[in-house]
Amino acid sequence: MTSWLLSQLPAPSVWEQRQRLIREVDPRSLFRDRLVLEAHLAGEQEINGRRLTAVLQHQLGFPRLNPTLALQSLLALVTAVLGISALLNWLPGYWMFSFGAYALIYFMTDQGEELLEHAVGLHHEMERLGTVLRYLERHARVKASALAASCASLMQSAVKPSFHVKQAARTLQAISIKAHPLVHLAVNALCPWDLWFTRRLIHIQQAIKSHLPVWLDCLAEVEAASALATFAYLHPDYTWPTPLSIIGEQNGANAVIRARRLGHPLLPALTRVPNDIHLAGLGSIHLITGSNMSGKSTFLRTIGINLCLAQAGGPVCAGQFDWTWSRLACCIRIDDSLDAGLSFFYAEVKRLKTILDATQERTAPPVLFLIDEIFKGTNNRERLIGSRAYIKTLSGGNGFGLVSTHDLELTDLEKEIPLLTNAHFQETVAAGALEFDYRLRPGPCPTTNALRIMELEGLPVPPPQV
């Protein structure tokens, strides 16, 4: 799920398959709930795919394993026969010689902590993985379904992946007896337990080590689709978007985002205020001005989160959402870093430089940049100079987007940059209090409210000048 939201540019065919899977799983709430339930019933241990893959791809260096196992098995059998004969007084205590040879070879070939590190606790994850894979195998048999296409790697071999995984779980559970030293020593005194299950683990590794990453990717894809399908199920009024590059409506523009009634999905529907946005063409910029708390930052986040949802294949909180594939780049929430020795302003400068560099890459899809309160970490004079130069350079790159600011002087850039458009949020004063309607309006913001907020909170402010 994380990679779907952060890796924003899948191939069109991959995106289509993702959305098809999400839309297919959307009405199947029982399937999604049972998928989660099956995993929880198998245990609380989280399935760590990287750890499982690393263990099953790790080569166990054990030279001459088969001859050693055969010799130890023979010595164990001879010791058992001679021991029984000694108990029945048929033979003297010859079993001590065979057992001594058995013990000597055991301590010479003991794997020590290597098997323990591989096995302890891991069988719980393997059991849980096997349970979930078995559930997917049962539901992936419907031909011509998106789920069947996504789970095709689970159905290619005659032996089901869940069977292999269960075998691996049992083997790792047997090896994990090393976590109990006394029991482990007693069992290995009777038979070559470690050698036998080491051999089984090596065979299992050879059988599934190249397939396990594919199975885990399949499970991750279904889980991600299930999460977005649950999101869609909980919001049936959301829109399923289609990128313009797929439906062929670009009309020559290679950078478009057009949305109506666009809202933030984390805001309650009763209080959410939707807005429209239309950006078309490289270098097109909306310069957003407005008072404090008027909705500038939330609007930028609204565009960003809906673009992430759209490019992941999910529904968006909008009445209409059309866009071309874009690389999302944000400068919205910047923090200083004591560890890295970065001040707030320097961290902001580095982020803005990253965005500018991305817009210089002409061979990649365009950058949709969202910049909140540009250069707010420095003084007024240098902020204006730097912002003017930065926005002008940004308008000539391979990108388009929105920049918010408190500096009303920057609205004059509309005369210098052909594709720059001013827009604003504003507030009203009623009964001595500020009220916000969070509506995006054209043009520069005609009001400010910083002094009013200070006054309402009891801070000293100068009287208004006549």
C-alpha positions in Angstrom: 0.0 0.0 0.0 2.8 2.4 0.9 4.6 1.8 -2.4 1.3 2.3 -4.3 0.9 5.7 -2.7 4.6 6.7 -2.9 5.6 5.1 -6.2 3.4 7.4 -8.2 4.1 6.4 -11.8 3.1 2.8 -12.6 2.8 1.7 -16.2 -0.7 2.3 -17.6 -1.4 -1.4 -17.9 -0.3 -1.9 -14.2 -2.6 1.0 -13.1 -5.5 -0.4 -15.0 -5.0 -3.8 -13.4 -4.8 -2.3 -10.0 -8.0 -0.3 -10.4 -9.8 -3.2 -11.9 -8.8 -5.3 -8.8 -9.8 -2.6 -6.4 -13.2 -2.1 -8.0 -13.8 -5.9 -8.1 -13.0 -6.3 -4.4 -14.9 -3.2 -3.4 -18.4 -4.8 -3.0 -16.9 -8.0 -1.5 -16.7 -7.0 2.1 -16.9 -10.6 3.3 -13.8 -11.5 1.3 -11.9 -8.6 2.7 -13.0 -9.3 6.3 -12.2 -13.0 6.0 -8.7 -12.2 4.6 -7.9 -10.2 7.7 -9.6 -12.7 10.0 -7.7 -15.7 8.5 -4.4 -13.9 9.2 -5.4 -13.0 12.8 -6.6 -16.6 13.5 -3.2 -17.9 12.4 -1.4 -15.8 15.0 -0.5 -12.3 16.0 3.0 -12.5 14.5 3.5 -9.9 11.7 4.5 -11.4 8.4 7.9 -9.9 7.7 8.4 -10.6 4.0 12.0 -9.4 3.8 13.0 -11.6 6.7 11.3 -14.7 5.3 12.9 -14.1 1.9 16.4 -13.5 3.5 16.1 -16.8 5.5 15.0 -18.9 2.6 17.7 -17.5 0.3 20.5 -17.9 2.9 22.8 -20.7 2.0 23.5 -23.2 4.8 27.2 -24.1 4.5 27.2 -27.8 5.5 29.7 -29.9 3.5 29.1 -33.6 3.2 25.7 -33.3 4.8 24.2 -36.5 3.2 27.1 -38.8 4.1 27.2 -37.4 7.6 23.4 -37.8 8.0 23.6 -41.4 6.8 26.5 -42.2 9.2 24.7 -40.6 12.1 21.5 -42.4 11.4 23.3 -45.7 11.2 25.2 -45.0 14.5 21.9 -44.0 16.2 20.2 -47.2 15.0 23.2 -49.4 16.1 23.2 -47.6 19.5 19.5 -48.3 19.9 19.9 -52.0 19.1 22.9 -52.4 21.3 21.3 -50.5 24.1 18.2 -52.7 24.0 20.4 -55.8 23.9 22.3 -54.6 27.0 19.0 -54.0 28.9 17.9 -57.5 28.1 21.4 -58.8 29.1 21.9 -60.3 25.6 25.2 -58.3 25.1 27.6 -56.3 27.2 27.5 -52.4 27.1 28.8 -52.1 23.5 26.3 -49.3 22.9 28.7 -46.9 24.6 31.2 -47.2 21.8 28.7 -46.5 19.0 27.1 -43.7 21.1 30.6 -42.2 21.7 31.2 -42.1 18.0 27.8 -40.6 17.4 28.3 -37.9 20.0 31.8 -37.0 18.7 30.4 -36.5 15.2 27.5 -34.5 16.5 29.6 -32.0 18.3 32.0 -31.8 15.3 29.1 -30.9 13.0 26.8 -28.9 15.3 25.5 -25.8 13.5 25.5 -23.8 16.7 23.5 -20.6 16.7 23.1 -20.4 12.9 20.0 -22.6 12.7 18.6 -21.0 15.9 18.8 -17.5 14.4 17.0 -18.8 11.3 14.3 -20.7 12.9 13.2 -19.3 16.3 9.8 -17.6 15.9 10.0 -17.7 12.1 7.6 -20.7 11.8 4.8 -18.6 13.2 5.2 -16.1 10.3 5.4 -19.0 7.8 2.2 -20.6 9.2 0.4 -17.3 9.0 1.6 -16.8 5.4 0.5 -20.3 4.5 -3.0 -19.7 5.9 -3.4 -16.5 4.0 -2.1 -18.0 0.7 -4.4 -20.9 1.0 -7.4 -18.5 1.4 -6.3 -16.6 -1.7 -5.9 -19.9 -3.7 -9.5 -20.8 -3.0 -10.8 -17.4 -4.2 -8.5 -17.1 -7.2 -10.1 -19.9 -9.2 -12.7 -17.8 -10.9 -11.4 -17.3 -14.4 -11.4 -13.9 -16.1 -11.5 -12.1 -12.8 -9.0 -9.4 -11.7 -8.3 -11.4 -8.5 -7.4 -14.5 -10.6 -5.1 -12.4 -12.8 -3.4 -10.9 -9.7 -3.0 -14.3 -8.1 -1.9 -16.1 -11.3 1.6 -16.8 -9.8 -0.1 -18.8 -7.0 -1.9 -21.1 -9.5 0.9 -21.9 -12.0 2.4 -25.0 -10.4 0.7 -28.3 -9.7 1.7 -28.1 -6.0 0.1 -25.1 -4.3 2.3 -22.4 -2.7 0.5 -22.9 0.6 1.6 -26.5 0.7 5.3 -25.5 0.3 5.0 -22.8 2.9 3.4 -25.1 5.4 6.2 -27.6 4.9 8.7 -24.8 5.5 6.8 -23.8 8.7 6.9 -27.3 10.1 10.6 -27.6 9.3 11.5 -24.3 10.9 9.4 -25.3 13.9 11.3 -28.5 14.2 14.6 -26.6 14.0 13.5 -24.1 16.6 13.8 -26.8 19.3 17.3 -25.5 19.7 15.7 -22.7 21.7 15.1 -25.3 24.5 18.7 -26.6 25.2 17.8 -29.6 27.4 15.0 -30.9 25.1 17.2 -30.2 22.1 20.1 -32.2 23.6 17.9 -35.1 24.6 16.3 -35.4 21.1 19.6 -35.2 19.3 21.0 -37.9 21.7 18.4 -40.3 20.3 18.6 -39.3 16.6 20.3 -36.9 14.2 17.4 -34.4 14.5 19.4 -31.3 13.5 21.0 -32.9 10.5 17.7 -34.3 9.2 15.8 -31.0 9.4 18.8 -29.1 8.1 18.6 -31.3 5.0 14.9 -30.7 4.7 15.4 -27.0 5.0 18.0 -27.0 2.2 15.5 -28.9 -0.1 12.7 -26.5 0.8 15.0 -23.5 0.0 15.9 -25.0 -3.4 12.2 -25.5 -4.1 10.7 -22.1 -3.2 13.4 -19.5 -2.7 12.9 -18.0 -6.1 9.1 -18.2 -5.9 8.6 -16.8 -2.4 9.2 -13.1 -3.4 6.6 -13.5 -6.2 4.1 -15.0 -3.7 4.7 -12.2 -1.2 4.3 -9.6 -3.9 1.0 -11.2 -4.9 -0.2 -11.1 -1.3 0.9 -7.5 -0.9 -0.9 -6.5 -4.0 -4.2 -8.1 -2.8 -3.8 -6.5 0.6 -3.2 -3.1 -0.9 -6.2 -3.5 -3.2 -8.3 -4.7 -0.3 -7.3 -1.6 1.8 -8.3 0.8 -1.1 -11.4 -1.2 -1.7 -12.4 -0.8 1.9 -11.8 2.9 1.5 -14.1 3.0 -1.6 -16.7 0.9 0.1 -16.9 3.4 3.0 -17.2 6.3 0.6 -19.6 5.2 -2.2 -20.0 8.8 -3.4 -16.4 9.2 -4.4 -15.4 9.3 -8.0 -13.3 6.6 -9.9 -10.9 8.7 -12.0 -9.2 7.8 -15.2 -6.0 9.5 -16.4 -6.3 11.6 -19.5 -3.3 9.8 -21.1 -5.4 6.6 -21.0 -8.7 7.9 -22.3 -7.1 10.0 -24.9 -8.4 13.4 -23.9 -5.2 15.3 -23.6 -5.8 17.6 -26.6 -2.1 18.3 -26.9 -1.6 19.3 -23.3 1.0 17.2 -21.4 0.2 18.6 -17.9 -3.4 18.8 -16.8 -5.3 18.5 -13.5 -9.0 19.3 -13.7 -11.3 18.6 -10.7 -14.7 19.7 -9.6 -16.0 19.6 -6.0 -12.6 18.5 -4.8 -12.5 17.8 -1.1 -10.1 16.4 1.6 -11.1 12.8 2.3 -10.1 13.1 6.0 -12.6 15.9 6.7 -16.1 15.0 7.7 -18.6 15.3 4.8 -20.8 17.7 6.8 -18.0 20.2 7.3 -16.0 19.6 4.2 -16.0 22.5 1.7 -15.2 21.3 -1.9 -13.5 23.5 -4.5 -12.7 23.4 -8.2 -9.2 23.4 -9.7 -8.1 23.6 -13.3 -4.4 23.6 -14.3 -3.5 23.1 -17.9 -0.1 23.3 -19.6 3.5 23.2 -18.4 4.3 26.3 -16.4 0.8 27.0 -15.3 0.8 28.1 -11.7 -2.0 29.1 -9.3 -0.6 31.7 -6.8 -2.8 31.3 -3.7 -3.1 34.2 -1.2 -5.2 34.4 1.8 -5.5 35.1 5.5 -4.3 32.8 8.3 -6.5 29.8 8.8 -8.4 30.5 5.6 -7.7 27.1 4.0 -4.6 27.5 1.8 -2.6 24.7 3.3 -5.6 22.3 3.5 -6.4 23.0 -0.2 -2.8 22.1 -1.3 -3.0 18.9 0.8 -6.4 18.1 -0.7 -4.9 18.2 -4.2 -1.9 16.1 -3.2 -3.7 13.4 -1.4 -6.3 13.0 -4.1 -3.6 12.8 -6.8 -1.9 10.0 -4.7 -5.2 8.1 -4.4 -5.9 8.5 -8.2 -2.4 7.3 -9.3 -2.7 4.4 -6.8 -5.9 3.3 -8.5 -8.3 4.3 -5.8 -11.3 6.6 -5.8 -11.0 10.3 -5.1 -13.0 12.8 -3.0 -14.4 14.8 -6.0 -17.3 15.0 -8.4 -14.9 14.9 -11.3 -11.1 14.3 -11.4 -9.1 14.3 -14.7 -5.4 14.4 -14.8 -2.3 13.4 -16.7 0.5 11.3 -15.0 2.5 13.6 -12.8 5.4 13.4 -10.3 4.1 14.9 -7.1 6.6 17.2 -5.3 5.6 19.0 -2.1 7.0 21.7 0.2 4.2 21.9 2.7 5.5 20.7 6.1 9.2 21.3 6.7 10.9 20.7 10.1 14.3 21.7 11.3 16.7 18.9 12.4 19.0 19.0 15.4 20.7 15.8 14.4 21.4 16.9 10.8 22.2 20.5 11.9 19.5 22.0 9.6 17.6 25.1 10.5 14.0 25.5 9.3 15.0 27.8 6.5 17.9 25.7 5.2 15.6 22.6 5.2 13.1 24.5 3.2 15.7 25.7 0.7 16.9 22.1 0.2 13.4 20.9 -0.4 12.7 23.7 -2.9 16.0 22.9 -4.7 14.8 19.3 -5.0 11.6 20.4 -6.6 13.3 22.8 -9.0 15.8 20.1 -10.0 12.9 17.7 -10.7 11.2 20.2 -13.0 14.4 20.4 -15.1 14.1 16.7 -16.1 12.4 17.0 -19.4 12.2 13.2 -20.3 10.1 12.3 -17.2 6.4 13.1 -16.7 5.7 16.7 -15.5 6.0 17.6 -11.8 2.9 18.7 -9.9 4.4 21.0 -7.3 2.6 22.1 -4.1 4.5 24.8 -2.2 3.0 26.2 1.0 4.0 29.7 2.1 7.2 29.9 0.1 10.4 31.0 1.9 8.5 31.7 5.1 11.6 31.0 7.1 13.3 34.3 6.2 12.7 38.1 6.3 10.3 40.0 4.1 12.8 41.6 1.8 14.7 38.5 0.9 11.6 36.4 0.8 10.1 38.6 -1.9 13.3 38.6 -4.0 13.8 34.9 -3.6 10.2 34.0 -4.3 10.0 36.1 -7.5 13.1 34.5 -8.9 12.1 31.0 -7.9 8.6 31.2 -9.3 9.8 32.6 -12.6 12.3 29.8 -13.0 9.7 27.3 -11.9 7.3 28.5 -14.6 9.8 27.6 -17.3 10.4 24.0 -16.2 8.7 20.7 -16.7 6.0 21.3 -14.1 2.9 23.0 -13.0 1.2 23.5 -9.7 0.3 25.8 -6.8 2.2 28.2 -4.6 0.7 29.8 -1.5 2.0 32.9 0.1 1.2 35.7 2.5 3.1 38.2 0.4 0.5 40.1 -1.6 3.3 41.8 -3.5 3.9 38.5 -5.4 0.5 38.8 -7.1 2.1 41.2 -9.5 3.8 38.2 -11.1 0.5 37.6 -13.0 1.7 40.4 -15.4 5.1 38.8 -16.0 4.2 35.0 -16.1 1.6 34.3 -18.8 0.3 31.1 -17.2 0.2 32.3 -13.6 -3.2 32.9 -12.1 -4.0 34.5 -8.8 -6.6 33.0 -6.5 -7.4 33.4 -2.8 -9.2 32.4 0.3 -10.7 35.1 2.6 -12.6 35.6 5.8 -15.4 37.7 7.1 -15.9 39.4 10.5 -19.2 38.7 12.2 -20.1 39.6 15.9 -16.5 40.4 16.5 -15.2 37.0 15.4 -13.5 35.7 12.2 -15.5 33.4 10.0 -14.1 31.4 7.1 -16.1 29.8 4.2 -13.0 28.1 2.7 -14.1 28.9 -0.8 -11.4 29.5 -3.5 -12.0 32.7 -5.3 -10.2 34.3 -8.3 -7.8 37.2 -7.9 -5.5 38.4 -5.1 -6.8 38.3 -1.5 -8.2 41.7 -0.6 -7.9 41.3 3.2 -5.5 40.3 5.9 -6.3 39.1 9.4 -3.0 38.6 11.4 -3.6 41.7 13.6 -7.2 40.8 14.1 -6.3 37.3 15.4 -3.7 38.8 17.7 -6.3 41.2 19.1 -8.9 38.5 19.5 -6.4 36.5 21.6 -5.6 39.4 23.8 -2.2 40.4 22.4 -1.3 44.1 22.2 -1.8 45.6 18.7 -1.5 49.2 17.6 -4.8 51.0 17.0 -5.8 51.3 13.3 -4.5 54.3 11.5 -7.0 56.7 10.0 
